[in-house]
Amino acid sequence: MCFLSRFSYSAAGLAVALLGAVPVSAQELRVNGAASATVAAAPDYAAETKGDPWDFDKPSDYSYTYSLGEDTPQDQGNEFTAWEPYPLVQGGLFSGVTREATPSIQMLFGGVPGAMNARQDTGLHYPIDAGHYVTLSFRVKRSWAAGNTEILKVVWEKGARAAATPTGVLLLLGKGFDNDTARWINQTPIARQGAANEWQVYRVRLTDPRVLIGNRFAGTPWSSQVMGLSLTPGTGPVGSTVQMDWVRLTAARTVALSWQGLGGDVVLTATDGSQHVQVYPEDLTPLAQPQSPRAATGGFPDNSSVSWDYGHLTPGTWTITAQGASAQRSATLVVDASPTFTVLNPDDTGGEDMATALIGDPWDLTNREDVFRFTSPTSALYDVKNASFTPQGLKATAYASRQNGITQSDSQVRFFDDDLGARFSLTPEQARRYHRLSFTIDYDIPLPGTFDPLAPQPFLTDVQNGRPGVGGMMRVIWRTAAHRGGTFAESCGLVVQDGGPRSYTIDLSSYASADVGCGPEGLQFLPAGSAWGNLGSNLTNFRLDITEGTLDTPFTLSGVTLAADDEPDGAGQFVVQWAAQDARYTANPTTADASVAIYVDDDRDAGTKRLVASGLAASAGAYVWDLAATPGGIAPGTYWVYVEMSDAAGYSFGKYSTGPLQVTRTYDAPMTLSQWQGFYNVSAMADDDDGDGVSNQQEFERGTSPLIANRLELAEGSTGFFTERVALANPENRAAIARVVVLFGQRGDLGETSPPPPLTQDIPIGPYGRYTLNVNALANASYNGQGRAVSVVIEALRGGVVAERTMSFGDGWGGHTGKALTAPARQWFLAEGAANAFFQTFILMTATGAVAPKVTVDFLLEDGQVVSVPYDFPSAPGRLTLWANELCAPGTGGGACQRVLAGKAFSTRITADQPITVERAMYFNRGGRTFEGGHASAAVTAPATRWFVAEGATGPSFDTYLLIANPGSDDTVATVRYLTPEGPYTTSYPVRANSRLTLFVDAELGTASGRDALGTQIDVSAEISAPSPIVVERAMYWFGSFQNWTDAHNSAGVTTTGTNWALAEGQNGGALGYKTFVLIANPSEAAATVRVRLLREGGRTVITSGDFQVAAGSRFTCYADQPGPCQQAFAQLQDGEMFGIQVESVNQVPIVIERALYWNGGGELFGAGTNETGIRIR
């Protein structure tokens, strides 16, 4: 406001007399002592507290529902919405047509008693600090001319709207000088004041004692916290038009204006080219008779100054003009737009979404499965009609079906229920994690002639007059398994509001008790054991009740999430995000020209915050925060992020995130280049040591391992009859994070019209750690109770991981394991395969590109014949499965099918015109069991002249086979070097061109060694070499005579030795008596000194064995019963524990690694087992 400082005329005369002849003073106007000045815009409540100024760029800048009119006889003592539906909010303007003579615009609503007001855009959520924000101003245009005594009104409330809520009512004169208060509230130049269709700017200091007089003010003062604020822009004919440009509620900010030599009274005005205001004096005396002559002009004495509160000036360049009797002068005031911002991440909506993480399909309500997947079809949308799932969400109408005697709507959108059994549920632990509910809803209420939002039964029925209500209450409802068929937990109501989409966020875990009257906000009903953060049993019902009104109410519901708190990624990084713009109060806001500082705090006391980063550009909108690099470190706990913005004009403001950041563990500091090179022993940064297409330099920049491929694929997979788990292991002493994408096949045979969307999870894995993904437990792993095909893609986002997939079938009587492939290719080879009365062979191909591949499959038979069959993928991305036993010769099919592979053993060559991945699964039946046993292996991309297999055993319990494929056009000779604990034995075998050779190792080793390998168990590895490239696999069967085996496993050989190997899979003990064997082959001429690490889950400490020797040219088995370092290491595992494996040759002698895993499946000792070769790290 203005604080006048006048020169004393007597003092001035004295000065002239003392100084003698003085030149005439300069004619000038100064702003802060200069011809121009730049100042920061005054701090504004909506811009700072809400992060969104009241500039009418969106409908949520005001509350349509509560913008009421004055009481009139026509509405019988009840208020109703004052505007025709609906005012237009567009281009930075509010434009409405009045339904009452004295309409109001509710800028901030305090709330409805008994409702969850703090979870909405209300004053309980965003209270006004009335001690700081003291000046209210607004710019309005009305289609009627203001009368001489027309009154505008400001109303504020100290809480939810109720009879007992303290309220302040301030009346303002619509135009002219108010002699009662000696104030001009209208800041428009006098000549423009009150005209119809003329923009008027009003300003009032709400704490000014001069305006708070008895005939202007009643009620509670503007002080402490204020929760409600409304404006009444005057009284005019019904049907008039009112436009509002902006509303500001500002803290006091002043500039000094001074002038001299202009003559007579001086009138000060200011304009930015489109807005015009006058600077009015405040030194006049109230109730003066006669009034001061300056009351007619709003002028100041010449040679004066004034401290002017400029809070009602919107940002821009303002020309201030001082007009005196003899001269006019101007000065420039630049009001710099202050940044207005919102902290987007972390925030109260949280991070990982439950539906996305557990179901693989977010509840965006763009498809009907969001509602019907886990609910009874007859009640999924209860009291809801005309439903359609659109890109904008669920569009439908809530109505009163009047079932069960209920007269108003009981409209429900259910996301899962137990009406048909609990097909989906949240465990108490999952509910504690996913507790932040968010959604957006837009009501289109059919507004009747009168509307009482404060009727005795809010939004239901006006009992006094018998009128139907138009809205209702929205509620959140859930129920646990312990209360099936009984009572629900029920939230207090969210008041239904018309006038545009509104978003809500509720922390469901914050309520531990209920109040039937909803005095304290929260829950109205809470059965025992139903508190979201402390459930006594699984959560089996969850729904949103849309409205409890009596009228048909169209609505759009979208963006429903149940989220966990925000968290750093597995490598300890978190992206702090904000949205910032300069608050210019125009239709086209601009990017904020401010700098940002980010702090972290373990409470919300700004005095204890710690600096994370500063000097960031506000326009960046994001900062990648590496927690490990924070000075002092970040220990596990709950943290809040504080963002502070400052600009060159001197403005500075900070605010806390609306939600916390949960840190569950400590993180490694990022490596420097030299540290990274030393850790990995890598120096040639342009090279690609792991062959994954990413250079070592790029690996360093991404934070990934240069020794482990970043991308892994598991083409095979299925649920239902199969139980599938994917093991991820981190074989390095630094944290890793893996992005896992699960691709589900479509059950078109069951009527499924499209496959479920992929499921993506980012999984952190600690140093030397492991993680197990239970594929069958994923919500979309089945369809109508039936299993489906599954493929998995893994991408390392930080560090490196290895992956294996284990599938058991039946009740666990069989199984197989396959390691992930590192990249798709256009050609693949498989050495093993058979299509006869005993074996069933399936070739499984996956394409992840955008083009459906065409493939040619060549089957290489033992006699050198080649059977070639072309195939087309049905789609891309997609899967193609070939059942070799049912392969028909070209031109035959159905009953005339000529099964060209019947009774044949074969190898396979697959050639595609687009990159694909290939695996093969083989099964056999026994004792009336389908797929009693089987094995699976990934194909290899190229033949080689040297191969190694570490696993193998002979004797009465094991039958081991070597399968050798020669895909070349020339015959060759394969030399096999059998490595046993006693030493090596060597034999050579001819292999025909385009053929497959089968070697029964039990017999061949007996011949080569002269020992009884058929009657005595001999552990054996092998090195296979040939002058021409070949492909080698090893298959192993146990317990039973030929083709009467219990189970089997198989793997392709490896083509290189190494000194550091990893395996993701392993298990010890448990109900099925799991046993893990690590097979170590040393084909070298020197003994190897070996060390084994067992990589554990859940943050358990890695187990490192003592060193042990593997003799030159021999094979060694490390397992739980092997005396020495291996036994000591395995003994530290818990019973049933799953783990990964790392094997290192300490003295750098090259070795080869495999792992065999057995369990007592089907009630038989070693009834099932799997095997896989190691992944070479170095």
TIROVO-465183 format. One record per residue (C-alpha): x, y, z. Coordinates in steps of 0.05 Angstrom, whole numbers, plus 5000, padded with zeros to 4 digits. Layout:
<atoms>
XYZ ...
</atoms>
This chain:
<atoms>
500050005000 502150734997 505951075052 506551825037 512852205055 512052965040 517253505044 515754025097 514154685063 516855095120 523254705121 523954785046 523055535052 528355565106 533155185062 532055665004 533256255050 539755975076 542455765008 540656404973 539456364898 538155634880 536755384809 529755124794 529454384813 529753874757 523153594731 523652844743 520452184765 524751654799 523550924816 528050694872 532251314858 533251174784 529851274717 528550524715 528649944763 527749184761 524248834818 521848134831 514448014828 511248014896 510847314928 504047024910 500246494950 497646074892 504246104854 508445914913 504045454956 500145104901 505445174847 499945434801 498046174799 490746384795 491546594723 485546194696 489545764649 485545164672 478745034704 481844804769 484145514784 477345604818 471845154846 465745164802 461444754850 462345234908 461945884869 455146054899 450346634898 447047044953 440746774987 434446984951 427046844963 426946434900 431545894928 428145894996 434146045038 438745565002 444745764961 446045474893 451445514840 451646224814 453846094743 450545794682 454045144666 459445214650 463945824654 469245814600 476445794625 480845894564 486746314542 487946564612 480946824623 474946624664 468446794628 461746634660 454446814654 450946944719 444846564746 444447024806 444847774815 450547714864 455147144842 461546924874 467946594849 470646104899 478246124892 479745654949 474645204984 475644995056 471844345049 465443995070 464843735141 465542975144 469242935078 476542795061 478043515046 485543485057 486142994999 483143484950 485044164923 482344514985 484845005036 485944425085 490944165034 493844845015 492445325074 493746065065 499046365112 494946985128 500747305164 504947295101 500047375043 496248005061 494348364997 488748124952 488248394880 484448184819 482748414749 475448364727 470948584671 463348614678 457948724626 454449224671 456649904696 458149964770 453450394811 456250944855 455450524918 455949824889 459249334936 464148784921 465348254973 471147824998 469547235043 474646795079 473746185123 478245875176 476245155161 471344695127 464745035112 460244945172 456045385217 461345405270 467145565223 470046265236 468646695175 470747395154 466647825106 469548455076 465448945033 469049374982 466549984944 466149824870 468850494847 471251174872 474151434937 471151124999 470751695049 469251205105 476050875097 479951405058 481750865009 481150724935 480049974928 479050024853 486150154826 483750334756 484851064736 478951474760 476351634690 475850884674 472750644739 466150284738 464950294663 461349704632 465849214594 471949564620 477549194657 478049394729 483649244777 482049194851 486849154909 485749124984 490448995042 486448485083 489748695148 488849455138 485149705200 482050275159 477949785116 476149335175 470849805202 463949615225 460049785162 465249445118 467648835157 464648295201 467147645229 474147365242 480347765223 485147575167 490347215210 493646545224 491446035172 485746135123 482545545086 477245865043 477046484999 471646744952 470347394913 463747714894 465148174835 458948604846 451448594836 448548604766 442848344724 442047584720 444847354654 450547844656 457647654635 463547684682 470747584660 476547484707 483747554684 487647384747 487347374822 493447504865 494447424940 501147724955 506147895009 507948625017 513148874967 514449614954 518250084909 519950814924 516951314875 519352034879 518152644835 519453384834 518454004793 511953784759 507354314788 500854274827 497853604846 501253014812 497252414786 501251764781 499051214733 502250574707 501050154646 504149544613 500549694548 494249304563 493149414637 492250104668 492550274742 493350894784 497651004845 493051284899 494951664961 493451385030 494751995072 487652265067 483352305129 477151845134 470352175144 473452855128 468253405117 469453695069 473553175033 480553335011 480753634942 485653084923 480052564934 477152774867 483552634828 487452154871 493452624864 499652754906 503153404925 508953574880 516053454905 513852834943 515152094947 511151484963 512750754982 508150374935 506049654944 506449394872 503848694887 497948774839 502648894780 503348274738 510248134710 512348564651 515049254635 510949804665 511350544646 509850984706 507651684689 507352284736 502752824709 503253504742 500154174727 506154404686 509953774666 509653024656 515252534668 515751774662 519951224691 520450474678 519049914727 520649204704 516948694746 520948064736 516647434732 518246984791 518746234779 512845824800 514345084807 512044404830 516443844854 514243254811 519042714836 518942494890 511742654904 505642384940 503441964880 509441514893 513741094847 512840374826 505640224807 502539574833 498439404772 504339524726 509139124770 504738544791 499538494736 503338784677 497639234658 496639924690 489740114713 489140674662 482140414644 483640424570 481639684565 476139284598 481138784628 483039324678 476239204711 473938514688 480438124695 479537954769 472238104783 465537794775 462838024707 456038164738 458638644790 465138934762 461339564742 455639604792 450340144783 454440374723 451640384652 453740594583 460940404599 466340464546 473840404555 477240954515 484241264509 481741774559 479541244609 472940944630 467041364605 460441154637 454341374675 453141254749 445741134764 441140874817 438840174800 435040164866 437139454880 436539214952 432039804969 437540324960 434540974931 440941314911 446641064868 451440544895 455840584833 462240184837 468340064794 471639424820 478839244806 478938574840 474038204884 472937514914 465837404889 468336824846 474136664891 480437074903 483437064834 487937634854 489837904922 495038334956 498938035014 499638465076 506838595055 504838804985 499439265013 504539605058 508839724997 503439954950 499540454992 499041094951 492441124913 491741634857 486341734805 483142264762 475542344755 471342834714 463942894731 458743184684 453143304734 446243444702 445044094739 437844234759 434844914768 437144954840 442944624873 444644614947 451644354959 450744465033 444144125042 442843755108 444943115072 450643385030 449743224957 444242714967 437443034980 435143715005 430643435059 427544105075 424944225005 424943514977 429543684920 434343154894 441743284904 446143304843 452543004868 454542534922 460542254957 465941834925 469241304969 474940804970 472740104992 476739475008 475938815044 480538265068 480037515062 478337465136 471837855124 469737525059 462237605051 462238115108 464238825124 468639285084 473639815103 470640475077 473741155071 470241805087 467442145025 470942534971 465943054952 463442994880 465043634843 463043874774 467044324729 472843924701 477543354716 480343304786 486042874811 486442574880 492042224919 490841854984 495941505028 491740905049 496840675100 496141325140 489541115171 489640635230 482740795259 475741005237 470441505258 463241385237 461842125235 468242265197 470142825245 477442695235 478842575161 480241855141 476041235148 468741165166 468940415177 474839965192 473739225210 478938885253 485238715215 483439165156 488039755166 491739815099 498539865132 497439295179 492838785146 491138155184 490037755119 490437835044 486838405011 481738074965 477038654946 478639354921 474039844888 472240574879 465040794893 463641344843 457841724873 451941664921 447542164887 440542044861 441342304790 444541964730 451542244730 456342154671 463642104691 470541944664 475341554709 482641474690 489741394716 488340954776 494840744810 496840404875 504040604883 509840484929 513841074956 519041354908 525640984911 532541034880 534240544826 538539944841 544940334828 542940874878 540641404829 534241804832 531642314783 529142934820 524043274775 520443934776 515944344731 517645074730 515345684691 515346424700 508646644728 506947174677 499347144684 498547084609 495846544564 502946354543 507346244604 514746204591 520345764618 523045984685 529646354681 531646144751 537045714782 535545104825 538644834888 536744144913 537143924986 535743275023 532643245092 530542695139 524843135165 521243745139 525044255180 528844675130 534044835183 536944135179 537044025103 543443825066 545644094999 545543584942 546644034881 546244774863 546745224803 542044794762 537845114706 530445124723 529044984650 532444304656 526644034697 530643444724 537043254760 539942554765 541942494838 547241974854 545941824927 552841514937 556142164915 552442584967 557342865019 556342485084 552741925047 545441725050 543941195101 537640765096 531541155117 525841615096 527942275063 524642895035 527343304977 527344064983 527744464919 529545204921 529045684862 532446364856 532946874800 537047474782 531747954808 532947714879 526947244885 528046604924 523146074946 523545344966 518844774980 519044055001 516843474958 509743244974 512042524982 518242185011 524041814981 525141135013 532340895016 533040165037 540540065031 547140425022 550140504952 557140484923 560241134901 560841204825 567540994798 572341464764 575141234697 581541004728 577840624783 573240304731 579140094687 582639804748 576439434772 575239104705 582539074682 580339414618 584439964583 582539944509 576340374514 574540314440 574239554444 568039144460 570738614508 564038254519 561938284446 555038594460 555639164410 557139674465 564239944469 568039954534 567540714534 560040674528 559840144583 563540624629 558841204612 552740764624 555540444686 554839744658 559839174658 564639114599 565438364613 558038144613 553238254555 548038794571 542238444537 539837734550 533937344521 530336714543 526036494485 523135874518 518135904575 511235684596 506735654656 500735224673 503434514669 510334824679 513035204738 518035724714 523036144752 528436614725 534836684765 538837324760 545737344791 550837904798 557737604796 561338264809 563138624873 558939234854 551439354853 547539184790 540539344765 536938914714 530839114673 526638494662 521238484608 516437894608 512937754542 506537344546 503736914490 496536964468 491636404483 487636474419 485435754427 481635974490 478636584457 483737094480 483637644428 490537944442 496437784486 497238154552 501938754551 509138614569 510938654643 517139084660 520839084726 527339424746 530738964795 536739184838 541738634856 547138764907 554438584898 555237824892 547637774898 542037384865 534637504852 529136994833 523137184790 517336704800 514036744732 507936334750 506336834805 505537414756 498237604747 498137514672 501936854673 495336484661 488836574623 482336284650 486435824695 490735574637 498135704627 501236084570 507836154532 512736634563 519236954538 523737394580 528537954559 533638224609 537538874602 543039094649 542039814668 547739824718 553339324728 552538634699 547938034709 547537324684 540836964677 538136264674 531035994668 529035354704 522535004686 519834414725 513734044702 508233604730 508933604805 516433714798 518033024770 522133344714 525533984694 530634344652 534834974656 537235444601 541836034604 540036674568 542436834499 546237474491 543637704423 539137504366 542337254302 540437024232 543436324238 543235814294 545435084305 543034514349 546933864353 541533454391 534633254369 530332624360 523232494336 521231784354 516631394399 520731594459 522932314448 518732934432 522933514405 520734234401 524634794368 522835464398 524236114361 523036824384 523237474344 523438144380 524238584319 518838954280 519038504218 516337794219 522137344198 522136804145 526236194166 528935564135 530034974181 534934434158 534933774195 541633414188 540532664195 545532144217 546231864146 547832554116 540932684088 538233394097 530833544107 529334284094 522834624113 521035374105 516935744157 514136444167 513336764235 506036944246 507637634274 513238064302 514838094357 512737374363 514236644376 514536044330 514635334357 516134724313 514234034338 519133604301 515332954312 509333244275 513233564218 509833404152 513333364086 511833964040 505033864006 502433384058 498333504120 492433284162 490832554154 495632514095 501632794134 508132464118 512232544181 519132634150 523032584216 519431984245 524431524279 530231984264 535732304305 538132964277 541833614286 538834264263 540934884225 536135484227 537136064178 532836704182 532337344142 531437734208 535037644275 531737134320 533536714381 532935954384 532335424437 530434694436 526634274487 526233514487 521533094530 520032364541 514331984574 515131414625 510831024672 504331354649 507032054661 507032564605 513832894600 516732464655 523532754637 526733234590 532033754576 532734414539 538534804511 539735444474 542435404403 549335674384 550536174329 556535844295 560335194291 567535184317 573734754313 574434664389 569134514442 569134374516 563934024560 565333984635 559533534657 559032784646 558832124684 558631394666 556830754703 550430404722 546831044744 548631514686 548531484611 552332044577 552132214503 556232694459 552332964399 556833234344 553933594283 557933734220 553934264182 559434334130 559534034060 565933624073 567133034118 571433154179 574532784239 572732964310 578032824363 575232734434 579732824494 576132514554 578332864619 577532434681 579932514753 585532024735 587632384671 585832464597 584231934544 583732104470 579831794411 578132034340 571531944301 569732074228 563732534218 560232564151 558433224118 551533514135 550532974188 550032834262 554332344302 552032044368 557431794417 555331374478 560831614526 560031034575 562230554520 567131014485 570831184549 571230454568 574530294501 579230884506 581330774578 580830024584 576530114646 569529864659 566030524648 559330174640 559629844709 563630384746 561831124754 567231554723 566432314725 568432564656 569233214618 571233264546 575033694497 572733594424 576533864365 576233794289 579734104228 572934334202 567834724244 562934284282 557534364336 557633964401 552533814456 552533344514 546332974539 546132584604 540732104629 540431744696 537231214739 534330684693 535930274632 536130554561 529730944547 527230794617 530831374649 528331794707 530532464678 535832804635 539533444622 543333724564 547634314544 551634564486 559034584495 563135224501 568535424452 573435784497 576435674565 576736224617 579136424686 572636724713 565736404704 558736524731 552236144737 545536434760 542135794785 543335354845 539535094906 541234714969 536734235009 529534405024 523433965020 525633664954 532833554974 536133994921 543433844907 548034284866 554434034833 559634494803 563534134748 570434404735 574534164675 581834354668 584234194597 590734574609 597634294620 598234614690 594134534753 588935064767 587935394835 580435504841 575935914886 568235874888 563336414910 556036274926 551836884908 545936974955 539137314957 536237825005 542738185020 545937575053 553437565055 556937224998 560136545015 567236474990 570635794991 577835655007 582435534948 583134824920 586934484863 584334194797 589833784766 592033884694 587933504642 582733294694 575733424720 573633604791 566633634823 565234154877 559034004918 556333974989 559333295005 566133414974 570933435033 574934075040 573534785018 567234604977 563934245035 565534815082 562535335035 556134955020 555134815094 554035565105 547735575061 540935555093 536434955081 532835055015 536735674997 537335884924 543936184901 548336364841 555536134831 562036474811 568236064797 575136374791 581836074771 586136454820 592736284785 589836454716 590035744688 584135684639 578435234660 571335064638 565135054684 558334724685 553134624739 548334054751 542234124796 538233524821 532133444866 527632894890 522133014840 516032564832 517632214898 524131924870 531332034892 534432494840 527732454805 529133094766 535233494747 537934044702 544634274677 547734884644 554635114623 557635724656 557736424629 564936634615 566637294648 574037304632 
</atoms>
